């Protein structure tokens, strides 16, 4: 899929595409692991390396459905879904918004808001992972990296163009 150049940094297109595709695939895998682990006590996921490095332990914990844990949605309601399902929707929405709206200021602000929200949630879930569950979830950490990448890209899209022009001009002048 060829994307139209978005800004002075063509690598932003590649990073957004890579982070959203990888994030989506990780989310689908996480939903699969959560479902299988909840249905089968003997299920062992590829990401279950040890007692301290276990993604299924994290996905099946009460924090695996963070919105009901926080009381944002009622437990066992139709909206009480695994974090990974919301993650999949997030990555798909980010990619679609990026493809169709990143050329206008409002679209850029929406992408920045999504990037900031994903970073806040990633930071909170990282804290829970390390301090509450005492676990290292490889899939979770990988999605946090995807979220950080999307946050950086949305920040670049919202940065004043003059800051990039000034930086590139100073590099050119140093070469002379």
CORBEL-V466289 format. One record per residue. N is the residue number from 1. RES is the residue in three letters. D_LAST is the distance of its C-alpha to the last C-alpha in whole Angstrom. Layout:
# CORBEL-V466289
{{N & RES & D_LAST} {N & RES & D_LAST}}
This chain:
# CORBEL-V466289
{{1 & UNK & 38} {2 & UNK & 35} {3 & UNK & 34} {4 & UNK & 32} {5 & UNK & 28} {6 & UNK & 29} {7 & UNK & 26} {8 & UNK & 22} {9 & UNK & 23} {10 & UNK & 25} {11 & UNK & 26} {12 & UNK & 28} {13 & UNK & 30} {14 & UNK & 31} {15 & UNK & 31} {16 & UNK & 34} {17 & UNK & 36} {18 & UNK & 36} {19 & UNK & 37} {20 & UNK & 39} {21 & UNK & 41} {22 & UNK & 41} {23 & UNK & 42} {24 & UNK & 45} {25 & UNK & 46} {26 & UNK & 46} {27 & UNK & 48} {28 & UNK & 51} {29 & UNK & 51} {30 & UNK & 52} {31 & UNK & 54} {32 & UNK & 56} {33 & UNK & 56} {34 & UNK & 58} {35 & UNK & 60} {36 & UNK & 61} {37 & UNK & 61} {38 & UNK & 63} {39 & UNK & 66} {40 & UNK & 66} {41 & UNK & 66} {42 & UNK & 66} {43 & UNK & 63} {44 & UNK & 60} {45 & UNK & 56} {46 & UNK & 53} {47 & UNK & 51} {48 & UNK & 55} {49 & UNK & 54} {50 & UNK & 56} {51 & UNK & 58} {52 & UNK & 54} {53 & UNK & 52} {54 & UNK & 54} {55 & UNK & 53} {56 & UNK & 56} {57 & UNK & 57} {58 & UNK & 55} {59 & UNK & 55} {60 & UNK & 59} {61 & UNK & 59} {62 & UNK & 60} {63 & UNK & 56} {64 & UNK & 55} {65 & UNK & 57} {66 & UNK & 55} {67 & UNK & 56} {68 & UNK & 59} {69 & UNK & 59} {70 & UNK & 57} {71 & UNK & 60} {72 & UNK & 58} {73 & UNK & 60} {74 & UNK & 64} {75 & UNK & 64} {76 & UNK & 65} {77 & UNK & 65} {78 & UNK & 63} {79 & UNK & 60} {80 & UNK & 60} {81 & UNK & 58} {82 & UNK & 56} {83 & UNK & 52} {84 & UNK & 51} {85 & UNK & 52} {86 & UNK & 51} {87 & UNK & 47} {88 & UNK & 48} {89 & UNK & 48} {90 & UNK & 45} {91 & UNK & 43} {92 & UNK & 45} {93 & UNK & 44} {94 & UNK & 41} {95 & UNK & 40} {96 & UNK & 42} {97 & UNK & 41} {98 & UNK & 37} {99 & UNK & 38} {100 & UNK & 39} {101 & UNK & 38} {102 & UNK & 35} {103 & UNK & 34} {104 & UNK & 36} {105 & UNK & 35} {106 & UNK & 39} {107 & UNK & 38} {108 & UNK & 35} {109 & UNK & 37} {110 & UNK & 40} {111 & UNK & 38} {112 & UNK & 36} {113 & UNK & 40} {114 & UNK & 41} {115 & UNK & 38} {116 & UNK & 39} {117 & UNK & 43} {118 & UNK & 42} {119 & UNK & 40} {120 & UNK & 43} {121 & UNK & 46} {122 & UNK & 44} {123 & UNK & 44} {124 & UNK & 47} {125 & UNK & 48} {126 & UNK & 46} {127 & UNK & 48} {128 & UNK & 51} {129 & UNK & 50} {130 & UNK & 50} {131 & UNK & 52} {132 & UNK & 55} {133 & UNK & 55} {134 & UNK & 54} {135 & UNK & 52} {136 & UNK & 49} {137 & UNK & 49} {138 & UNK & 46} {139 & UNK & 47} {140 & UNK & 46} {141 & UNK & 43} {142 & UNK & 42} {143 & UNK & 42} {144 & UNK & 41} {145 & UNK & 38} {146 & UNK & 38} {147 & UNK & 38} {148 & UNK & 36} {149 & UNK & 33} {150 & UNK & 35} {151 & UNK & 34} {152 & UNK & 31} {153 & UNK & 30} {154 & UNK & 32} {155 & UNK & 31} {156 & UNK & 27} {157 & UNK & 29} {158 & UNK & 30} {159 & UNK & 27} {160 & UNK & 26} {161 & UNK & 23} {162 & UNK & 21} {163 & UNK & 21} {164 & UNK & 19} {165 & UNK & 17} {166 & UNK & 16} {167 & UNK & 15} {168 & UNK & 13} {169 & UNK & 11} {170 & UNK & 10} {171 & UNK & 9} {172 & UNK & 7} {173 & UNK & 5} {174 & UNK & 5} {175 & UNK & 4} {176 & UNK & 0}}
